Amino acid sequence: MLFKLNKAILAQGVRRFSTKRQDVVIVAATRTPIGSFQSSLSSLSATQLGAVAVQGAVKQAGIAGGDIQEVYIGNVCAAGLGQAPARQAVIFAGLPKSTICTTVNKVCSSGMKSVMLGAQTLMLGQGDVVLAGGMESMSNVPYYMKRGSTPYGGVQLQDGIVFDGLTDVYNKFHMGNCAENTAKKMGITRQDQDEFAVNSYKKSAAAWAANAFDAELTPVTIPGKRGKPDIVVKEDEEFKRVNFDKFGQLATVFQRENGTVTAGNASTLNDGASAVILMTAEAAEKFKCKPLARIVGFADAETDPIDFPIAPALAIPKLLAQTGVRKEDVAMWEINEAFSVVVVANQRKLDLDPAKVNVHGGAVSIGHPIGMSGARLITHLAHSLKVGQIGCASICNGGGGASSILIEKLANPSPLDPETNRAIPTLTLFTHDQCSLCDDLVEELEAHYAGRYRLEKV
């Protein structure tokens, strides 16, 4: 018996069983403003904030919610949220109940790992459209009480933020002590960290004044109570909550004697969510979406848990080696400011140009909703890079890990090949120097495929 194959089914089969990796592009990237602890966004749960980000991303992409096949959303402190937080965010956002959902917990790297998992799904031909992101409401993380009989004298409560989000379980102390350990091992002083933090606040304030975050923001509407009007939150809070005159007078938090980490040079407790829509290049053509950027590659790395602050210095070289991208070719670096010492240490280890690192500030001044931050870094790069530039985002996480990702800002969509009606492929040469091999390659391509590919040098 002969069967007539539907072209769409045939194309799907070719993608799924092909050994060629699918190109993945970012067609939307957005985030909510970041609220301070127990402040403007505290009346909304993490999943409600996640729903706002999901809706914002769908609107930005210009597609229907039903076009999204699968969702990965990072969330760290899920206690008290109820079953399947990612699923809640998707349903609260109005997406179909048939949408596949997965919640990801890789501590601070959760949001970035969600994007990486989404990209892998598409690269493997297991889908065409994926939404990924992260969400956290640290204002609403509950206290924990162990089960069992009530002891004489009362019960002891554990702070869920500290217990599940900020404690090194192997050394049984706050991750701030890991930051202190890195500072001492690398000779990074309190002054080094304070100077970095002050600059972070100043850069964030300047970025807001220059509207540098406008393209990535989705406002959050807080329903008014007792007949009062709704409140619309359109701006981050944290960068405005600083007193530079008292910065140097702040007490150290984790090590009273000879400590260096303070509330001023560390990130804060915050609320927020971010969402990114990924598509295969073919799907972006189909939906007529203009890609913001393409995923160049990504990598994870692990080290001793106490050394988690320097894990990006392991993940980034691994990523560069895998993709063949040179450090000098990276135009922007977004390294999460869990503590100021994290970025100072990784800049030193990798010998990065400080002028390219966190150019609009980071978690110290913007805020660090731990499940969201990794996706926020990607979102900001996608909107901040100039056409043709490559950016790298990296974030460390508790337990000694880090995730890193490279993206390239794209120009207008490629013209279509008249013979195949598909986008003309782009050949990117990562070289600024004269290369005879590259010249030979281009000459050969021109001889046989003139007008059927685009050439760019990065």
NORCORDA-V119351 format. One record per residue. SS is DSSP state (@ for helix, = for strand, . for the rest). PHI is phi in radians with two decimals (none if undefined). OMEGA is omega as a letter, one per 40 degrees, with the letter a starting at -180 (none if undefined). Layout:
ss=SS phi=PHI omega=OMEGA
ss=SS phi=PHI omega=OMEGA
This chain:
ss=. phi=none omega=a
ss=. phi=-1.76 omega=i
ss=. phi=-2.04 omega=i
ss=. phi=-1.64 omega=a
ss=. phi=-1.45 omega=i
ss=. phi=-1.17 omega=a
ss=@ phi=-1.04 omega=a
ss=@ phi=-1.14 omega=i
ss=@ phi=-1.16 omega=i
ss=@ phi=-1.10 omega=a
ss=@ phi=-1.10 omega=i
ss=@ phi=-1.11 omega=i
ss=@ phi=-1.14 omega=i
ss=@ phi=-1.07 omega=i
ss=@ phi=-1.10 omega=a
ss=@ phi=-1.20 omega=a
ss=@ phi=-1.85 omega=i
ss=. phi=-1.32 omega=i
ss=. phi=-1.52 omega=i
ss=. phi=-1.43 omega=i
ss=. phi=-1.25 omega=i
ss=. phi=-1.28 omega=i
ss=. phi=-1.28 omega=a
ss== phi=-2.08 omega=a
ss== phi=-2.15 omega=i
ss== phi=-1.69 omega=a
ss== phi=-1.84 omega=i
ss== phi=-2.74 omega=i
ss== phi=-2.70 omega=a
ss== phi=-2.56 omega=i
ss== phi=-2.66 omega=i
ss=. phi=-1.38 omega=i
ss=. phi=-1.04 omega=i
ss=. phi=-1.79 omega=a
ss== phi=-1.60 omega=i
ss== phi=-1.27 omega=a
ss=. phi=-1.09 omega=i
ss=. phi=0.98 omega=a
ss=. phi=-2.22 omega=a
ss=. phi=-1.04 omega=a
ss=. phi=-1.82 omega=a
ss=. phi=-1.21 omega=i
ss=. phi=-1.37 omega=i
ss=. phi=-1.88 omega=i
ss=. phi=-1.31 omega=i
ss=@ phi=-1.02 omega=a
ss=@ phi=-1.25 omega=i
ss=@ phi=-1.21 omega=i
ss=@ phi=-1.13 omega=i
ss=@ phi=-1.04 omega=i
ss=@ phi=-1.10 omega=i
ss=@ phi=-1.09 omega=i
ss=@ phi=-1.14 omega=i
ss=@ phi=-1.07 omega=i
ss=@ phi=-1.06 omega=i
ss=@ phi=-1.11 omega=i
ss=@ phi=-1.18 omega=i
ss=@ phi=-1.08 omega=i
ss=@ phi=-1.11 omega=a
ss=@ phi=-1.11 omega=a
ss=@ phi=-1.28 omega=a
ss=. phi=1.31 omega=i
ss=. phi=-2.05 omega=i
ss=. phi=-1.56 omega=i
ss=@ phi=-1.01 omega=a
ss=@ phi=-1.22 omega=i
ss=@ phi=-1.34 omega=a
ss=. phi=-1.43 omega=a
ss=. phi=-1.58 omega=a
ss== phi=-2.62 omega=a
ss== phi=-2.34 omega=i
ss== phi=-2.16 omega=i
ss== phi=-2.29 omega=i
ss== phi=-1.43 omega=i
ss=. phi=-2.77 omega=a
ss=. phi=-1.71 omega=a
ss=. phi=-1.68 omega=a
ss=. phi=-1.57 omega=a
ss=. phi=-1.02 omega=i
ss=. phi=1.55 omega=i
ss=. phi=-1.44 omega=a
ss=. phi=1.67 omega=a
ss=. phi=-1.09 omega=i
ss=. phi=0.82 omega=a
ss=@ phi=-0.96 omega=i
ss=@ phi=-1.07 omega=i
ss=@ phi=-1.08 omega=i
ss=@ phi=-1.05 omega=a
ss=@ phi=-1.02 omega=a
ss=@ phi=-1.17 omega=a
ss=@ phi=-1.23 omega=i
ss=@ phi=-1.08 omega=a
ss=. phi=-1.38 omega=i
ss=. phi=1.57 omega=i
ss=. phi=-1.29 omega=a
ss=. phi=-1.02 omega=i
ss=. phi=-1.24 omega=i
ss=. phi=-1.47 omega=a
ss=. phi=-1.19 omega=i
ss== phi=-1.35 omega=a
ss== phi=-2.32 omega=i
ss== phi=-2.42 omega=i
ss== phi=-1.62 omega=a
ss== phi=-2.02 omega=i
ss=. phi=-2.24 omega=i
ss=. phi=-2.15 omega=a
ss=@ phi=0.87 omega=a
ss=@ phi=-1.10 omega=i
ss=@ phi=-1.49 omega=a
ss=@ phi=-0.97 omega=a
ss=@ phi=-1.12 omega=i
ss=@ phi=-1.25 omega=i
ss=@ phi=-1.10 omega=i
ss=@ phi=-1.06 omega=i
ss=@ phi=-1.14 omega=i
ss=@ phi=-1.11 omega=i
ss=@ phi=-1.14 omega=i
ss=@ phi=-1.10 omega=i
ss=@ phi=-1.12 omega=i
ss=@ phi=-1.07 omega=i
ss=@ phi=-0.98 omega=a
ss=@ phi=-1.29 omega=i
ss=@ phi=-1.07 omega=a
ss=. phi=-1.48 omega=i
ss=. phi=1.35 omega=a
ss=. phi=-1.67 omega=i
ss=. phi=3.08 omega=i
ss=. phi=-2.09 omega=a
ss== phi=-2.39 omega=a
ss== phi=-2.33 omega=i
ss== phi=-1.90 omega=i
ss== phi=-2.45 omega=i
ss== phi=3.10 omega=a
ss== phi=-2.73 omega=a
ss== phi=-2.68 omega=i
ss== phi=-2.80 omega=i
ss== phi=-2.16 omega=a
ss=@ phi=-1.21 omega=i
ss=@ phi=-1.14 omega=a
ss=@ phi=-1.92 omega=i
ss=. phi=-1.24 omega=a
ss=. phi=-1.39 omega=i
ss== phi=-1.55 omega=a
ss== phi=-1.91 omega=i
ss=. phi=-2.28 omega=a
ss=. phi=-1.21 omega=i
ss=. phi=-1.25 omega=i
ss=. phi=2.12 omega=a
ss=. phi=-1.19 omega=a
ss=. phi=-1.28 omega=a
ss=. phi=-1.28 omega=i
ss=. phi=-1.10 omega=i
ss=. phi=1.70 omega=i
ss=. phi=1.91 omega=a
ss=. phi=-1.91 omega=i
ss=. phi=-1.91 omega=i
ss=. phi=-1.78 omega=i
ss== phi=-1.96 omega=i
ss== phi=-1.29 omega=a
ss=@ phi=-1.08 omega=i
ss=@ phi=-1.10 omega=a
ss=@ phi=-1.22 omega=a
ss=@ phi=-1.17 omega=a
ss=@ phi=-1.70 omega=a
ss=@ phi=-1.92 omega=a
ss=. phi=-2.26 omega=a
ss== phi=-1.96 omega=i
ss== phi=-1.34 omega=a
ss=. phi=-1.23 omega=a
ss=. phi=-1.42 omega=i
ss=. phi=-1.77 omega=i
ss=. phi=0.99 omega=i
ss== phi=-2.58 omega=a
ss== phi=-1.09 omega=a
ss=@ phi=-1.11 omega=i
ss=@ phi=-1.08 omega=i
ss=@ phi=-1.22 omega=i
ss=@ phi=-1.14 omega=i
ss=@ phi=-1.10 omega=i
ss=@ phi=-1.09 omega=i
ss=@ phi=-1.07 omega=i
ss=@ phi=-1.11 omega=i
ss=@ phi=-1.04 omega=a
ss=@ phi=-1.21 omega=a
ss=@ phi=-1.12 omega=a
ss=@ phi=-1.81 omega=i
ss=. phi=1.17 omega=i
ss=. phi=-1.61 omega=a
ss=. phi=-1.50 omega=i
ss=@ phi=-1.04 omega=i
ss=@ phi=-1.10 omega=i
ss=@ phi=-0.99 omega=a
ss=@ phi=-1.25 omega=i
ss=@ phi=-1.12 omega=i
ss=@ phi=-1.09 omega=i
ss=@ phi=-1.09 omega=a
ss=@ phi=-1.12 omega=i
ss=@ phi=-1.05 omega=i
ss=@ phi=-1.10 omega=i
ss=@ phi=-1.06 omega=i
ss=@ phi=-1.09 omega=a
ss=@ phi=-1.17 omega=i
ss=@ phi=-1.16 omega=i
ss=@ phi=-1.14 omega=i
ss=@ phi=-1.09 omega=i
ss=@ phi=-1.14 omega=i
ss=@ phi=-1.13 omega=i
ss=@ phi=-1.14 omega=i
ss=@ phi=-1.12 omega=a
ss=. phi=-1.63 omega=i
ss=. phi=1.08 omega=a
ss=. phi=-1.23 omega=a
ss=. phi=-1.79 omega=a
ss=@ phi=-0.98 omega=a
ss=@ phi=-1.16 omega=a
ss=@ phi=-1.73 omega=a
ss== phi=-1.55 omega=i
ss=. phi=-2.03 omega=a
ss=. phi=-1.08 omega=i
ss== phi=-2.00 omega=i
ss== phi=-1.72 omega=i
ss== phi=-1.73 omega=a
ss=. phi=-1.01 omega=i
ss=. phi=-1.24 omega=a
ss=. phi=-1.85 omega=i
ss=. phi=0.93 omega=i
ss=. phi=1.43 omega=i
ss=. phi=-1.35 omega=a
ss=. phi=-1.16 omega=i
ss=. phi=-1.11 omega=i
ss== phi=-1.87 omega=i
ss== phi=-1.86 omega=i
ss== phi=-1.65 omega=a
ss=. phi=-2.08 omega=a
ss=. phi=-2.51 omega=i
ss=. phi=-1.07 omega=i
ss=. phi=-1.72 omega=a
ss=@ phi=-1.09 omega=a
ss=@ phi=-1.13 omega=i
ss=@ phi=-1.61 omega=a
ss=. phi=-1.75 omega=a
ss=. phi=-2.51 omega=i
ss=. phi=-2.17 omega=a
ss=@ phi=-1.14 omega=a
ss=@ phi=-1.13 omega=a
ss=@ phi=-1.75 omega=a
ss=@ phi=-1.00 omega=a
ss=. phi=-1.30 omega=a
ss=. phi=-1.64 omega=a
ss=. phi=-1.13 omega=i
ss=. phi=-1.30 omega=i
ss== phi=-1.24 omega=a
ss=. phi=-1.70 omega=a
ss=. phi=-1.74 omega=i
ss=. phi=-2.34 omega=a
ss=. phi=-1.11 omega=a
ss=. phi=-1.70 omega=i
ss=. phi=1.08 omega=i
ss=. phi=-1.40 omega=a
ss=. phi=-2.28 omega=a
ss=. phi=-1.59 omega=i
ss== phi=-2.16 omega=i
ss=. phi=-1.13 omega=a
ss=. phi=-1.40 omega=a
ss=. phi=-1.78 omega=i
ss== phi=-1.98 omega=i
ss=. phi=-1.27 omega=a
ss=. phi=-1.96 omega=i
ss=. phi=-1.57 omega=a
ss== phi=-2.57 omega=i
ss== phi=-2.18 omega=i
ss== phi=2.95 omega=i
ss== phi=-2.66 omega=i
ss== phi=-2.48 omega=i
ss== phi=-2.50 omega=a
ss== phi=-2.22 omega=i
ss== phi=-1.83 omega=a
ss== phi=-1.90 omega=i
ss== phi=-2.44 omega=i
ss== phi=-1.20 omega=i
ss=@ phi=-1.03 omega=i
ss=@ phi=-1.14 omega=i
ss=@ phi=-1.15 omega=i
ss=@ phi=-1.06 omega=i
ss=@ phi=-1.14 omega=a
ss=@ phi=-1.03 omega=a
ss=. phi=-1.54 omega=a
ss=. phi=1.00 omega=i
ss=. phi=-1.63 omega=i
ss=. phi=-1.53 omega=a
ss=. phi=-1.15 omega=i
ss=. phi=-1.38 omega=a
ss== phi=-2.80 omega=i
ss== phi=-2.05 omega=i
ss== phi=-1.38 omega=i
ss== phi=-1.48 omega=i
ss== phi=3.03 omega=i
ss== phi=-2.75 omega=a
ss== phi=-2.78 omega=i
ss== phi=-2.00 omega=i
ss== phi=-2.64 omega=i
ss== phi=-2.36 omega=i
ss=. phi=-2.53 omega=i
ss=. phi=-1.03 omega=a
ss=@ phi=-0.89 omega=a
ss=@ phi=-1.20 omega=a
ss=@ phi=-1.71 omega=a
ss=@ phi=-0.95 omega=a
ss=@ phi=-1.04 omega=a
ss=@ phi=-1.78 omega=i
ss=. phi=-1.06 omega=i
ss=@ phi=-1.02 omega=i
ss=@ phi=-1.22 omega=i
ss=@ phi=-1.71 omega=a
ss=@ phi=-1.23 omega=a
ss=@ phi=-1.17 omega=i
ss=@ phi=-1.04 omega=i
ss=@ phi=-1.07 omega=i
ss=@ phi=-1.16 omega=i
ss=@ phi=-1.08 omega=i
ss=@ phi=-1.14 omega=a
ss=@ phi=-1.16 omega=a
ss=@ phi=-1.68 omega=a
ss=. phi=1.33 omega=i
ss=. phi=-1.55 omega=i
ss=. phi=-1.48 omega=i
ss=@ phi=-0.98 omega=a
ss=@ phi=-1.18 omega=a
ss=@ phi=-1.49 omega=a
ss== phi=-1.49 omega=a
ss== phi=-1.45 omega=a
ss== phi=-2.43 omega=i
ss== phi=-2.05 omega=i
ss== phi=-2.02 omega=i
ss== phi=-1.96 omega=a
ss=. phi=-1.10 omega=a
ss=. phi=-1.60 omega=i
ss=. phi=-0.98 omega=i
ss== phi=-2.42 omega=i
ss=@ phi=-1.00 omega=a
ss=@ phi=-1.07 omega=i
ss=@ phi=-1.05 omega=a
ss=@ phi=-1.28 omega=i
ss=@ phi=-1.02 omega=a
ss=@ phi=-1.15 omega=a
ss=@ phi=-1.25 omega=i
ss=@ phi=-1.03 omega=a
ss=@ phi=-1.17 omega=a
ss=@ phi=-1.11 omega=a
ss=@ phi=-1.69 omega=a
ss=. phi=0.95 omega=a
ss=. phi=-1.56 omega=i
ss=. phi=-1.31 omega=a
ss=@ phi=-0.99 omega=a
ss=@ phi=-1.18 omega=i
ss=@ phi=-1.77 omega=a
ss== phi=-1.79 omega=i
ss=. phi=0.83 omega=a
ss=. phi=-1.14 omega=i
ss=. phi=-1.99 omega=a
ss=. phi=1.49 omega=a
ss=. phi=-2.73 omega=a
ss=@ phi=-1.06 omega=i
ss=@ phi=-1.04 omega=a
ss=@ phi=-1.83 omega=a
ss=@ phi=-1.59 omega=a
ss=. phi=2.09 omega=a
ss=. phi=-2.41 omega=i
ss=. phi=-1.22 omega=a
ss=. phi=-1.02 omega=i
ss=. phi=-1.34 omega=a
ss=. phi=-1.63 omega=a
ss=@ phi=-0.97 omega=a
ss=@ phi=-1.05 omega=i
ss=@ phi=-1.27 omega=i
ss=@ phi=-1.11 omega=i
ss=@ phi=-1.04 omega=i
ss=@ phi=-1.13 omega=i
ss=@ phi=-1.00 omega=a
ss=@ phi=-1.16 omega=i
ss=@ phi=-1.05 omega=a
ss=@ phi=-1.03 omega=a
ss=@ phi=-1.68 omega=a
ss=@ phi=-1.65 omega=i
ss=. phi=-1.15 omega=i
ss=. phi=-1.61 omega=a
ss=. phi=-0.93 omega=i
ss=. phi=1.55 omega=a
ss=. phi=-1.41 omega=i
ss== phi=-1.91 omega=i
ss== phi=-2.20 omega=i
ss== phi=-2.15 omega=i
ss== phi=-1.99 omega=a
ss== phi=-2.52 omega=a
ss== phi=-2.53 omega=i
ss== phi=-1.50 omega=i
ss== phi=-2.53 omega=i
ss=. phi=-0.98 omega=a
ss=. phi=1.70 omega=i
ss=. phi=1.75 omega=a
ss== phi=-1.87 omega=i
ss== phi=-2.75 omega=i
ss== phi=-2.13 omega=i
ss== phi=-2.44 omega=a
ss== phi=-2.52 omega=i
ss== phi=-1.95 omega=i
ss== phi=-2.28 omega=i
ss== phi=-2.12 omega=i
ss== phi=-1.21 omega=a
ss=. phi=-1.76 omega=i
ss=. phi=-1.48 omega=i
ss=. phi=-1.06 omega=a
ss=. phi=-0.93 omega=a
ss=. phi=-1.09 omega=i
ss=. phi=-1.13 omega=a
ss== phi=-1.51 omega=i
ss=. phi=-1.32 omega=a
ss=. phi=-1.08 omega=a
ss=. phi=-1.41 omega=a
ss=. phi=-1.89 omega=a
ss=. phi=1.06 omega=i
ss=. phi=-2.06 omega=a
ss== phi=-1.07 omega=i
ss=. phi=-1.16 omega=a
ss== phi=-1.17 omega=i
ss== phi=-1.89 omega=i
ss== phi=-1.75 omega=a
ss== phi=-1.83 omega=i
ss== phi=-1.82 omega=a
ss=. phi=-1.51 omega=i
ss=. phi=-2.71 omega=i
ss=. phi=-1.79 omega=a
ss=. phi=-1.68 omega=i
ss=. phi=-1.14 omega=a
ss=. phi=-2.41 omega=a
ss=@ phi=-1.14 omega=i
ss=@ phi=-1.11 omega=i
ss=@ phi=-1.12 omega=i
ss=@ phi=-1.08 omega=i
ss=@ phi=-1.11 omega=a
ss=@ phi=-1.09 omega=a
ss=@ phi=-1.10 omega=i
ss=@ phi=-1.08 omega=i
ss=@ phi=-1.16 omega=i
ss=@ phi=-1.13 omega=i
ss=@ phi=-1.10 omega=a
ss=@ phi=-1.19 omega=a
ss=@ phi=-2.01 omega=a
ss=@ phi=-2.29 omega=a
ss=. phi=-0.95 omega=i
ss=. phi=1.41 omega=a
ss=. phi=-1.99 omega=i
ss== phi=-2.72 omega=i
ss== phi=-1.95 omega=i
ss== phi=-2.03 omega=i
ss== phi=-2.45 omega=i
ss== phi=-2.04 omega=a
ss=. phi=-2.06 omega=none
